[in-house]
Amino acid sequence: MIMKTRITLWLAFGAIVFTLHSVSVAQESWEYLMESNRPKNAAEQRAWDLLKECRHQGSEGARKLIAEMLRLPLKYRDKALQVLALTHTPEAQEYLLWLAVSATNTYAAVLYLENNWDLAGARKLLALRDMSLLVINHFTEHKVPSDAEILKETARLLQTDNFIVRGNCAYYLETDSSTNGARQKVEMLVKSLQSLEQLSGFTNRMLMAFEVIHVWTEGGHACRGMINALADSGGISLELLRELTPREPGLARDCVLVARSWKKDASVKPELYRIIREQSVGLLRYHAVNSFMRNGALADVPELEWVATHDPLFGELDNEGKEQYRAFLRETFRTGAEVPDRIYPIREAALETIRRIKSANRN
């Protein structure tokens, strides 16, 4: 569905933004690096010449630049690190990693990781708490399977007070192909969910990339990521989820139940009916409604019809938002058709789910 696609895009976008450098240095041209911020005095000219020479001198140029790094004007040091990274030499690799570790230099770490260098070096950065999320995001992008060390750091990050951090870690686990540590993964996700409602800002509305209605909350988005991780991470079976489902009523239990429904566990349907009617977290209700697309039957339609009529969550659309919404849903809102002032995303999800269930039962 369109809304689910936009949510997924936002999560990927968030993982990129958190690295502090949204434009990949690896894609920047030498020309851009050398032609911006042209020198204004003799000291800057010497630095500029040194950077320009480094382009053509490989390892020799890298060694020369490293030797002069601390004598460069401050305005050229980040640029020098960029030029150094683009040499792709062992000397550059060693220096960037050394600087990232010894000086906790985040920018050097970003450059080191963006150039896809040695996994052992990335693990050295993983051990630094200030760098660990940066490395987790890198492992997500490059599909590095988890092991005991990575899972230990991920478990720690899943207890931080930052929703973006928790969401990015959940996304790593969702994409993790390793089948080892499955029980540990479920336990760390459940533990994170159990403390989620205690975080400040749990009910804050959030701005999501590509979104035209701002109806989802920070807490709900984190729940959505952890549900997906529980449903899709390598090695997590339905049997394991059944075993580790929290007994106490609450958010964590409901999230695990929804994850079980995504794994086509029909036994949770009575609980799903309760969740889609009563759960206060809108994005959790939305995810529960969507789960009926996998294992829905005609018997579920009355419950979904209730949601399609009564779910209270809505977003207001201004004129600009209406035009964007029309562009997203051209088939529904053809040119000139009226777009309502309020959009009810969970009601829409229920209607689409009903349509799919009925269509599947006609075939």
C-alpha positions in Angstrom: 0.0 0.0 0.0 1.1 3.6 -0.6 1.2 4.6 3.0 3.3 1.6 3.9 5.7 2.4 1.1 6.1 5.9 2.4 6.8 4.7 5.9 9.5 2.3 4.7 11.1 5.1 2.6 11.1 7.3 5.7 13.0 4.8 7.8 15.6 4.3 5.1 15.9 8.1 4.8 16.3 8.4 8.6 19.2 6.0 8.7 21.0 8.1 6.0 20.3 11.4 7.7 21.7 10.2 11.0 25.2 9.8 9.6 25.4 13.6 9.5 26.4 13.7 5.9 23.4 13.1 3.6 25.5 13.4 0.4 27.9 10.5 -0.2 31.4 11.8 -0.5 32.3 8.9 -2.7 30.0 10.4 -5.4 31.4 13.9 -5.2 33.7 14.8 -8.1 37.3 15.9 -7.8 36.3 19.1 -9.6 33.7 20.0 -7.0 36.1 19.5 -4.1 38.9 21.5 -5.8 36.9 24.3 -7.3 34.8 25.2 -4.2 36.2 27.6 -1.5 39.1 28.9 -3.7 42.1 30.2 -1.7 42.2 33.8 -0.5 45.8 34.1 0.8 49.2 32.5 0.6 48.6 29.9 3.3 45.3 28.8 1.8 46.9 28.7 -1.7 49.6 26.3 -0.4 46.9 24.1 1.1 44.8 24.2 -2.1 47.8 23.3 -4.2 48.6 20.4 -1.9 45.1 19.0 -2.1 45.1 19.4 -5.9 48.4 17.6 -6.2 47.1 14.7 -4.1 44.6 13.9 -6.8 47.4 12.7 -9.1 50.0 11.2 -6.8 48.3 8.1 -5.2 50.0 6.8 -2.1 52.8 9.4 -2.3 50.2 12.2 -2.4 48.3 10.7 0.5 51.4 10.5 2.6 52.3 14.1 1.9 48.8 15.3 2.7 48.7 13.3 5.9 52.1 14.8 7.0 50.7 18.3 6.5 47.2 17.8 7.8 47.6 19.6 11.1 49.3 22.6 9.4 46.5 23.2 7.0 44.1 26.1 7.6 41.1 24.9 9.5 38.7 25.6 6.6 40.6 23.1 4.5 40.9 20.2 6.9 37.5 18.5 6.2 38.1 19.1 2.5 41.5 17.4 2.9 39.9 14.4 4.5 37.5 14.2 1.6 40.4 14.3 -0.9 42.3 11.8 1.1 39.3 9.4 1.1 39.0 9.7 -2.7 42.6 8.5 -3.2 41.4 5.0 -2.0 44.9 4.2 -0.8 46.0 2.1 2.1 47.6 5.2 3.7 44.2 7.0 3.5 42.4 4.0 5.0 44.8 3.7 7.9 44.8 7.5 8.7 41.0 7.9 8.6 40.5 5.0 10.9 43.2 6.2 13.2 41.7 9.7 13.3 38.2 8.3 13.9 39.3 6.1 16.8 41.9 8.3 18.5 40.1 11.6 18.2 36.5 10.3 18.0 36.3 12.1 14.7 32.8 11.4 13.4 33.6 12.9 10.0 36.6 10.7 9.5 34.5 7.7 10.5 31.8 8.6 7.9 34.5 8.9 5.2 36.0 5.6 6.2 32.7 3.7 6.2 31.4 5.3 3.0 34.4 4.1 1.1 33.6 0.5 2.0 36.9 -0.3 3.6 37.9 -3.2 5.9 35.2 -4.8 8.0 37.7 -5.2 10.9 38.1 -1.4 10.9 34.3 -1.0 11.1 34.3 -3.3 14.1 36.9 -1.0 15.9 34.4 1.8 15.4 31.6 -0.3 16.7 33.4 -0.6 20.0 33.2 3.2 20.4 29.8 4.2 21.8 29.8 7.5 20.0 30.3 5.7 16.7 28.2 2.5 17.2 25.0 3.7 15.5 26.9 5.0 12.6 28.4 1.5 12.2 25.1 -0.2 12.6 23.7 1.9 9.8 26.7 1.0 7.7 26.1 -2.7 8.4 22.5 -2.3 7.4 23.4 -0.7 4.1 25.9 -3.4 3.3 23.9 -6.3 4.7 26.5 -7.4 7.2 25.1 -10.4 9.1 24.9 -10.1 12.9 27.1 -11.9 15.3 27.5 -11.8 19.1 29.4 -8.5 19.1 27.0 -6.7 16.9 24.0 -8.0 18.7 25.4 -6.9 22.1 25.8 -3.3 20.7 22.4 -3.4 19.1 20.8 -4.4 22.4 22.4 -1.5 24.1 21.3 1.0 21.5 17.7 -0.4 21.7 17.6 0.9 25.2 18.6 4.5 24.5 16.2 7.4 24.9 16.2 8.3 21.2 13.4 7.0 18.9 15.5 7.3 15.8 18.3 5.3 17.3 15.9 2.5 18.3 14.2 2.6 14.9 17.5 2.3 13.0 18.5 -0.6 15.1 15.2 -2.3 14.5 15.7 -1.8 10.8 19.1 -3.4 11.0 17.6 -6.5 12.7 14.8 -6.5 10.1 17.3 -6.8 7.3 19.7 -9.1 9.2 20.1 -12.5 7.4 21.9 -14.3 10.2 19.9 -17.1 11.8 22.1 -17.1 14.9 21.0 -15.4 18.0 17.3 -15.5 17.1 16.2 -15.8 20.7 18.4 -12.9 21.7 17.0 -10.7 18.9 13.4 -11.4 20.1 14.3 -10.7 23.7 16.1 -7.4 23.0 13.2 -6.2 20.8 10.6 -7.1 23.5 12.7 -5.4 26.2 12.9 -2.2 24.0 9.1 -2.3 23.5 8.5 -2.7 27.2 10.3 0.6 27.9 9.1 2.5 24.8 6.1 4.3 26.3 8.2 5.7 29.1 10.2 7.8 26.7 9.5 11.5 26.4 7.8 12.3 23.2 6.1 8.9 22.7 2.9 10.6 21.5 4.6 13.4 19.5 3.5 13.7 15.9 6.4 13.4 13.5 7.2 14.8 10.0 7.9 11.9 7.7 9.6 12.2 4.3 7.2 12.0 1.3 4.2 12.3 3.7 1.3 14.7 3.2 -0.5 14.1 6.4 1.3 14.1 9.7 -0.7 11.6 11.8 1.9 9.1 13.0 3.8 9.4 16.3 7.4 8.9 17.2 6.4 6.0 19.5 4.2 4.4 16.8 6.9 4.5 14.2 9.3 2.8 16.6 6.7 0.1 17.2 6.3 -0.4 13.5 10.0 -1.0 13.0 10.2 -3.5 15.8 7.2 -5.4 14.6 8.9 -5.7 11.2 12.1 -6.9 12.8 10.2 -9.5 14.8 8.5 -10.7 11.7 11.4 -10.7 9.2 14.8 -11.0 11.0 16.7 -14.1 10.2 16.1 -17.1 12.4 13.0 -15.8 14.2 10.4 -18.4 13.8 6.7 -18.3 14.6 7.3 -20.9 17.3 9.9 -18.7 19.0 7.5 -15.7 18.9 4.8 -17.8 20.5 7.1 -18.9 23.2 8.4 -15.3 24.0 5.1 -13.4 23.7 4.8 -11.3 26.9 2.1 -12.5 29.2 1.3 -9.1 30.5 -1.2 -7.0 28.5 0.3 -3.9 27.0 2.2 -2.5 24.1 5.0 -5.1 23.9 2.5 -8.0 23.9 0.4 -6.3 21.2 3.4 -5.7 19.0 4.5 -9.4 19.2 0.9 -10.5 18.4 0.9 -8.3 15.3 4.3 -9.7 14.3 2.8 -13.2 14.7 -0.1 -12.3 12.5 2.4 -11.1 9.8 3.8 -14.7 10.0 0.2 -15.9 9.3 -0.6 -17.1 12.8 -4.4 -17.4 12.6 -4.6 -18.1 16.3 -4.1 -14.4 17.2 -7.1 -13.1 15.3 -9.3 -12.6 18.4 -6.5 -10.4 19.8 -6.1 -8.6 16.5 -9.8 -7.7 16.6 -9.2 -6.1 20.0 -6.0 -4.3 18.7 -7.6 -2.8 15.7 -10.5 -1.5 17.8 -8.8 -0.5 21.1 -5.1 0.0 20.7 -4.2 3.7 21.3 -1.1 3.7 19.0 -2.4 4.5 15.5 0.5 3.0 13.6 0.1 -0.3 15.5 -3.6 -0.4 14.6 -2.6 0.3 11.0 0.0 -2.5 10.9 -2.5 -4.8 12.5 -5.1 -4.0 9.8 -2.5 -4.6 7.1 -1.7 -8.0 8.5 -5.1 -9.2 7.3 -3.8 -8.9 3.8 -1.7 -12.0 4.5 -4.1 -14.2 6.3 -7.5 -12.4 6.1 -10.7 -14.3 5.3 -14.3 -13.3 4.7 -15.0 -13.9 8.4 -12.8 -11.0 9.2 -14.6 -8.5 7.0 -17.2 -7.3 9.6 -14.4 -6.3 12.0 -12.5 -4.5 9.2 -15.8 -2.8 8.2 -16.1 -1.5 11.7 -12.6 0.0 11.4 -13.4 1.5 8.0 -16.3 3.4 9.6 -15.1 4.2 13.1 -11.3 4.5 13.3 -10.7 8.0 14.8 -7.2 8.8 13.4 -7.2 11.5 10.8 -4.9 14.1 9.2 -5.9 17.6 8.0 -4.9 18.5 4.4 -4.1 22.1 3.3 -4.3 23.0 -0.4 -0.7 22.0 -1.1 -1.3 18.7 0.7 -4.4 18.0 -1.3 -2.5 18.4 -4.6 0.2 16.0 -3.3 -2.4 13.5 -2.2 -4.1 13.7 -5.6 -0.7 13.0 -7.2 -0.2 9.9 -5.0 -3.6 8.5 -5.7 -4.3 9.5 -9.3 -6.6 6.6 -9.9 -8.8 7.5 -7.0 -8.7 11.3 -7.4 -8.6 12.0 -11.1 -8.0 15.5 -12.3 -10.6 17.8 -11.0 -12.0 15.4 -8.4 -12.4 16.7 -4.9 -10.0 15.7 -2.2 -11.4 15.8 1.3 -10.1 18.1 4.0 -9.5 15.1 6.3 -7.8 11.8 5.4 -8.3 8.7 7.6 -5.3 6.4 6.8 -6.4 3.5 8.9 -9.9 3.5 7.5 -8.4 3.6 4.0 -6.2 0.6 4.9 -9.2 -1.3 6.2 -11.1 -0.6 2.9 -8.2 -1.7 0.8 -7.8 -4.9 2.9 -11.5 -5.7 2.5 -11.2 -5.2 -1.2 -8.3 -7.6 -1.4 -10.0 -10.2 0.7 -13.1 -10.2 -1.4 -11.1 -10.2 -4.6 -9.1 -13.2 -3.4 -12.3 -15.1 -2.5 -13.9 -14.4 -5.9 -11.0 -16.1 -7.7 
